[in-house]
Amino acid sequence: MADGEVVNGSADNQEVAPSGKKSGHASLLDSGEDFEMLDDVEEDVDDDLPPLEDAGGGKKKNNLAKDATKADAVADQTPSAEPEEWLDVLGNGQLRKKVLEPGAGPDSRPQRGQNVTIHLKTSLTDGTVVEELPNLSFTLGDGDVLQGLDLTVQLMEIGEKALIEAGAKYTYGALGSSTPAVPPDADLILEVQLLSADDAPDLELMPPLERISLANRKRERGNVHYQRADYAFAVNSYGIALQITEASSRVDISQQEEEELLDMKVKCLNNMAAAQLKLDHYEAALRSCVSVLAHQPDNVKALFRKGKVLALQGEYAEAIKTLKRALKLEPSNKMELQTPKYSLSADRTECSKTPRIAFLSMSINNWIPLHTCHI
């Protein structure tokens, strides 16, 4: 039942798989939705994710769409920048850009959805170099790299070399990073040269195995965001991975490859449901679970998450039914059902008969109190 492994620390030091061209591609950065990161208890709800604690970015309101809009406005209004001029990208002093060497002109600036390659040198504010990547490739706007980098590269011209001062909010946040070695709450200096920008390949013409591999790398990026409690970014990455798995194909595809694409889709939906639960987006999480169960009716993790969502929505009887089914399929999860012999009001309204309270969990750390009458 393992769905993929998440590596501790950041994946920003690795080359990120460029995305394929997607019709109607909707990145979180231009979705217009304002996600709020919410505190939650530690729980083992994601596919092969280690226990998580909500810290860093997950505790703050993240106005991703607003930041992207500000960056767009700067891009529209800024002519080819002259050296030695600092540009306040978002107007808050937390993300500044200075051109060191001008590029090929404003018309050469990359667009979101394009695959870009940059030379990146990352330093602490005291000058300590923590990372240097001569050819880092990623899809602009997909959340594949640090937010500060994603927002500023779209303002660069081909061949341009720029210095970027990025506050911790737009880099590794309160958690910092083990690889590269970045302390918590550290501001960074990024020296960037934009080497190239190309249109993403057409997903419909991409060989199935390449498409599966690309979707998996986007999903793994989502896992990194999830582990760092950046749940809105995680939802974005899982959504992009889903688009890749769901794209139609104009090349030959075997039955085994179709099954692998479906399996990847299910993994993405399961992980997305976990992130949506963290954001208290219950309806969205329920839809993700229902989609999983449409393909795999006995998927225990989807059943558990569906049961949890139903409980949080007050659908207690249906929640218990769903969780009992999960227990029957996989008793080793040690889900427990208890019915203490005492009265308890449901939703603070007294019941006409003796109510019961059911406590269900899929693991020792995941208790869900369900208050209801006449189960």
C-alpha positions as CSV (number, residue, x, y, z in Angstrom):
1,M,0.0,0.0,0.0
2,A,3.1,2.2,-0.1
3,D,2.5,5.2,-2.4
4,G,5.9,6.8,-2.6
5,E,8.8,8.0,-0.4
6,V,9.3,11.5,0.8
7,V,12.9,12.5,1.4
8,N,13.6,14.7,4.5
9,G,14.6,18.2,3.7
10,S,14.1,20.3,0.6
11,A,14.1,19.1,-3.0
12,D,15.0,22.5,-4.3
13,N,18.7,21.5,-4.7
14,Q,17.7,18.9,-7.3
15,E,16.9,19.4,-11.0
16,V,13.1,19.5,-11.2
17,A,11.3,17.7,-14.0
18,P,9.9,20.2,-16.5
19,S,6.2,20.0,-17.0
20,G,4.4,19.0,-20.2
21,K,2.1,21.4,-22.1
22,K,-1.4,21.2,-20.6
23,S,-4.6,22.5,-22.1
24,G,-6.3,24.8,-19.5
25,H,-3.3,24.5,-17.2
26,A,-4.3,26.2,-13.9
27,S,-1.4,26.8,-11.5
28,L,-2.1,27.7,-7.9
29,L,-0.1,30.9,-8.5
30,D,-2.8,32.2,-10.9
31,S,-5.9,30.4,-9.5
32,G,-7.1,33.4,-7.5
33,E,-7.7,31.2,-4.4
34,D,-6.4,32.5,-1.1
35,F,-5.5,29.5,0.9
36,E,-5.1,29.8,4.7
37,M,-2.7,27.4,6.4
38,L,-4.2,25.9,9.5
39,D,-2.8,24.2,12.6
40,D,-3.6,20.6,13.0
41,V,-2.6,17.6,15.1
42,E,0.1,15.3,14.1
43,E,-1.3,12.4,12.1
44,D,-0.3,9.6,9.8
45,V,-2.6,10.3,6.9
46,D,-0.5,10.6,3.8
47,D,0.9,7.9,1.5
48,D,4.2,6.9,3.0
49,L,4.7,10.3,4.6
50,P,6.5,10.3,7.9
51,P,4.8,11.8,10.9
52,L,4.4,15.6,10.4
53,E,4.2,18.6,12.6
54,D,2.6,21.8,11.5
55,A,5.3,24.4,11.6
56,G,6.8,27.1,9.4
57,G,4.7,28.1,6.4
58,G,1.8,25.9,7.4
59,K,0.8,28.2,10.2
60,K,0.6,31.3,8.1
61,K,-1.9,32.7,5.6
62,N,-0.3,32.3,2.2
63,N,-1.6,34.8,-0.4
64,L,-0.1,33.0,-3.3
65,A,-2.4,34.4,-6.0
66,K,-1.8,38.0,-4.7
67,D,1.9,37.5,-4.8
68,A,1.8,36.2,-8.4
69,T,-0.5,39.1,-9.4
70,K,2.0,41.6,-8.0
71,A,4.8,40.0,-9.9
72,D,2.7,40.1,-13.1
73,A,2.1,43.8,-12.6
74,V,5.8,44.5,-12.1
75,A,6.6,42.4,-15.3
76,D,4.0,44.4,-17.3
77,Q,5.3,47.8,-16.2
78,T,9.0,47.2,-16.1
79,P,11.1,47.9,-19.2
80,S,14.4,46.2,-19.8
81,A,16.1,46.9,-16.5
82,E,19.3,48.8,-16.2
83,P,22.2,47.4,-14.0
84,E,22.5,48.6,-10.4
85,E,18.7,49.2,-10.0
86,W,16.9,47.3,-7.3
87,L,13.3,46.2,-8.1
88,D,10.9,45.6,-5.2
89,V,9.1,42.7,-6.8
90,L,6.1,42.5,-4.4
91,G,6.3,45.9,-2.8
92,N,6.9,44.6,0.7
93,G,10.7,44.7,0.7
94,Q,10.9,40.9,1.1
95,L,11.8,40.1,-2.5
96,R,14.1,42.4,-4.4
97,K,15.9,42.0,-7.7
98,K,18.9,43.8,-9.2
99,V,20.1,43.3,-12.8
100,L,23.9,42.5,-12.9
101,E,24.0,41.9,-16.6
102,P,21.1,42.8,-19.0
103,G,19.6,40.2,-21.2
104,A,18.1,40.0,-24.7
105,G,15.2,42.4,-24.0
106,P,11.7,42.3,-22.5
107,D,10.3,40.1,-25.4
108,S,12.6,37.3,-24.3
109,R,11.1,37.0,-20.8
110,P,9.7,33.5,-20.1
111,Q,6.0,32.8,-19.6
112,R,4.4,30.6,-16.9
113,G,4.2,27.0,-18.1
114,Q,7.5,27.2,-20.0
115,N,10.5,25.1,-19.1
116,V,13.4,27.3,-18.0
117,T,17.0,26.5,-17.2
118,I,19.0,28.7,-14.9
119,H,22.4,28.9,-13.3
120,L,21.8,29.4,-9.5
121,K,24.1,30.3,-6.7
122,T,22.5,30.5,-3.3
123,S,24.2,32.2,-0.4
124,L,23.4,33.3,3.2
125,T,23.4,37.0,3.9
126,D,26.9,36.7,5.5
127,G,28.2,35.5,2.1
128,T,28.4,31.7,2.9
129,V,27.6,29.8,-0.3
130,V,25.2,27.0,0.5
131,E,24.5,25.7,-3.0
132,E,25.5,26.2,-6.7
133,L,23.6,24.6,-9.5
134,P,24.9,25.3,-13.0
135,N,21.9,23.9,-14.9
136,L,18.7,23.9,-12.8
137,S,15.6,23.2,-15.0
138,F,12.0,23.6,-13.9
139,T,8.6,24.6,-15.1
140,L,7.9,28.3,-14.3
141,G,4.8,28.8,-12.1
142,D,4.4,25.1,-11.1
143,G,5.9,25.6,-7.6
144,D,8.8,23.3,-8.4
145,V,11.4,25.6,-6.8
146,L,11.5,28.3,-4.0
147,Q,8.7,30.7,-4.3
148,G,11.0,33.7,-4.5
149,L,12.8,32.1,-7.4
150,D,9.6,31.2,-9.2
151,L,8.3,34.8,-8.9
152,T,11.5,36.6,-10.0
153,V,12.7,34.4,-12.9
154,Q,9.5,35.4,-14.8
155,L,10.8,39.0,-14.7
156,M,14.2,38.1,-16.2
157,E,15.3,38.1,-19.8
158,I,17.2,35.4,-21.6
159,G,20.9,35.8,-20.8
160,E,20.2,38.2,-17.9
161,K,22.2,37.7,-14.7
162,A,20.5,39.1,-11.6
163,L,20.9,39.3,-7.9
164,I,17.9,38.4,-5.8
165,E,17.4,39.2,-2.1
166,A,14.7,36.9,-0.8
167,G,13.3,36.9,2.7
168,A,12.8,33.7,4.6
169,K,9.1,33.8,3.8
170,Y,9.8,33.2,0.1
171,T,12.6,30.7,0.6
172,Y,12.9,28.0,3.3
173,G,10.8,29.7,6.0
174,A,10.8,28.9,9.7
175,L,11.9,25.3,9.1
176,G,15.1,26.1,7.2
177,S,16.6,23.2,5.2
178,S,19.1,20.4,5.7
179,T,20.0,20.2,2.0
180,P,21.1,22.8,1.2
181,A,22.1,23.8,4.7
182,V,19.9,26.8,5.5
183,P,19.1,27.9,9.1
184,P,15.5,28.6,10.1
185,D,14.2,32.0,9.2
186,A,17.2,32.8,7.1
187,D,17.1,35.4,4.3
188,L,19.0,34.4,1.2
189,I,21.0,35.9,-1.7
190,L,20.3,34.2,-5.0
191,E,22.6,34.9,-8.0
192,V,20.7,33.8,-11.1
193,Q,21.4,33.7,-14.8
194,L,18.5,32.7,-17.1
195,L,20.0,30.4,-19.7
196,S,17.0,29.3,-21.7
197,A,13.2,29.2,-21.9
198,D,11.2,26.7,-24.0
199,D,7.7,25.7,-24.5
200,A,6.7,22.5,-22.6
201,P,6.3,19.4,-24.7
202,D,2.8,18.3,-25.7
203,L,1.6,15.7,-23.1
204,E,-0.5,14.0,-25.7
205,L,2.7,13.2,-27.7
206,M,4.8,12.2,-24.7
207,P,5.7,8.5,-24.3
208,P,3.6,7.0,-21.5
209,L,6.6,6.1,-19.4
210,E,8.0,9.6,-19.5
211,R,4.5,10.9,-18.6
212,I,4.4,8.6,-15.6
213,S,7.9,9.6,-14.5
214,L,7.0,13.3,-14.9
215,A,3.8,12.9,-12.9
216,N,5.6,11.1,-10.1
217,R,8.2,13.9,-9.8
218,K,5.5,16.5,-9.5
219,R,3.8,14.3,-6.9
220,E,7.1,14.0,-5.0
221,R,7.4,17.8,-5.1
222,G,4.0,17.9,-3.5
223,N,5.2,15.5,-0.8
224,V,8.0,17.9,0.0
225,H,5.6,20.8,0.3
226,Y,3.3,18.6,2.5
227,Q,6.2,17.6,4.8
228,R,7.0,21.3,5.2
229,A,3.4,22.0,6.1
230,D,3.0,24.1,2.9
231,Y,-0.3,22.4,2.1
232,A,-1.6,24.9,-0.5
233,F,1.6,24.3,-2.5
234,A,1.2,20.6,-2.0
235,V,-2.4,20.7,-3.5
236,N,-1.0,22.7,-6.4
237,S,1.7,20.1,-7.2
238,Y,-0.7,17.1,-6.8
239,G,-3.1,18.9,-9.1
240,I,-0.4,19.3,-11.8
241,A,0.5,15.7,-11.4
242,L,-3.1,14.7,-11.9
243,Q,-3.4,16.8,-15.1
244,I,-0.4,14.9,-16.4
245,T,-2.0,11.5,-15.6
246,E,-5.3,12.5,-17.1
247,A,-4.1,13.9,-20.4
248,S,-5.2,12.0,-23.5
249,S,-2.6,10.2,-25.5
250,R,-2.0,10.3,-29.2
251,V,0.8,7.6,-29.0
252,D,0.5,3.9,-28.5
253,I,0.0,2.9,-24.8
254,S,0.0,-0.6,-23.4
255,Q,-2.4,-1.9,-20.9
256,Q,0.4,-2.1,-18.3
257,E,1.2,1.6,-18.9
258,E,-2.5,2.5,-18.5
259,E,-2.6,0.7,-15.2
260,E,0.6,2.5,-14.1
261,L,-1.0,5.9,-15.0
262,L,-4.1,5.0,-13.1
263,D,-2.1,3.9,-10.1
264,M,-0.2,7.2,-10.2
265,K,-3.5,9.1,-10.4
266,V,-4.9,7.3,-7.3
267,K,-1.7,8.1,-5.4
268,C,-2.0,11.8,-6.3
269,L,-5.7,11.9,-5.3
270,N,-5.0,10.2,-2.0
271,N,-2.2,12.7,-1.2
272,M,-4.3,15.6,-2.4
273,A,-7.1,14.5,0.0
274,A,-4.6,14.5,2.9
275,A,-3.5,18.1,2.0
276,Q,-7.0,19.3,1.6
277,L,-7.9,17.9,5.0
278,K,-5.1,19.9,6.5
279,L,-6.6,23.0,4.9
280,D,-10.1,22.2,6.1
281,H,-11.3,22.0,2.5
282,Y,-13.7,19.2,3.4
283,E,-15.8,19.1,0.2
284,A,-12.7,19.1,-2.0
285,A,-11.1,16.3,0.2
286,L,-14.4,14.3,-0.1
287,R,-14.4,14.6,-3.9
288,S,-10.8,13.4,-4.0
289,C,-11.6,10.4,-1.8
290,V,-14.7,9.6,-3.9
291,S,-12.5,9.7,-7.1
292,V,-10.1,7.2,-5.6
293,L,-12.9,4.9,-4.5
294,A,-14.4,5.0,-8.0
295,H,-11.2,3.4,-9.3
296,Q,-10.3,1.3,-6.2
297,P,-13.4,0.7,-4.0
298,D,-11.3,-1.0,-1.3
299,N,-8.6,1.6,-1.0
300,V,-8.2,1.8,2.8
301,K,-6.6,5.2,3.0
302,A,-9.3,6.7,0.9
303,L,-12.0,5.0,3.0
304,F,-10.3,6.3,6.2
305,R,-10.1,9.9,4.9
306,K,-13.7,9.8,3.6
307,G,-14.8,8.6,7.0
308,K,-12.9,11.4,8.7
309,V,-14.4,14.1,6.3
310,L,-17.9,12.7,6.9
311,A,-17.4,12.9,10.6
312,L,-16.2,16.5,10.4
313,Q,-19.2,17.3,8.4
314,G,-21.5,15.8,11.0
315,E,-22.5,12.7,8.9
316,Y,-21.7,10.4,11.8
317,A,-23.6,7.3,10.9
318,E,-22.1,7.3,7.4
319,A,-18.7,8.0,8.8
320,I,-18.9,5.0,11.1
321,K,-20.1,2.8,8.3
322,T,-17.2,3.9,6.1
323,L,-14.6,3.4,8.8
324,K,-15.9,0.0,9.8
325,R,-15.5,-1.0,6.2
326,A,-11.9,0.1,6.3
327,L,-11.3,-1.8,9.5
328,K,-12.8,-5.0,7.9
329,L,-10.4,-4.6,4.9
330,E,-7.4,-4.0,7.0
331,P,-7.7,-5.0,10.7
332,S,-4.0,-4.5,11.2
333,N,-4.6,-0.7,11.4
334,K,-6.0,-1.3,14.8
335,M,-9.0,0.9,14.3
336,E,-11.1,0.8,17.4
337,L,-14.8,1.3,18.1
338,Q,-15.9,2.1,21.6
339,T,-19.4,2.9,22.8
340,P,-19.2,4.0,26.5
341,K,-22.4,3.6,28.5
342,Y,-23.2,7.1,29.3
343,S,-25.3,9.9,27.9
344,L,-23.9,12.7,25.8
345,S,-25.5,15.5,23.9
346,A,-25.1,15.6,20.1
347,D,-24.1,18.9,18.6
348,R,-25.0,20.4,22.0
349,T,-28.6,19.5,21.6
350,E,-30.0,16.9,24.0
351,C,-31.2,13.7,22.4
352,S,-34.6,12.3,23.3
353,K,-33.1,8.9,23.9
354,T,-29.7,7.7,25.3
355,P,-27.1,8.7,22.8
356,R,-23.8,7.0,22.3
357,I,-20.3,8.3,21.5
358,A,-18.1,6.5,19.1
359,F,-14.3,6.9,18.9
360,L,-12.7,5.7,15.8
361,S,-9.1,5.8,14.7
362,M,-6.8,4.2,12.0
363,S,-3.7,4.5,14.2
364,I,-2.8,5.2,17.8
365,N,-2.2,8.9,16.9
366,N,-5.5,9.5,15.0
367,W,-8.5,9.6,17.2
368,I,-11.7,11.0,15.8
369,P,-14.5,11.7,18.3
370,L,-17.9,11.2,16.7
371,H,-20.8,12.5,18.8
372,T,-24.1,11.2,17.6
373,C,-27.4,9.7,18.7
374,H,-28.7,6.1,18.2
375,I,-25.8,4.8,16.1
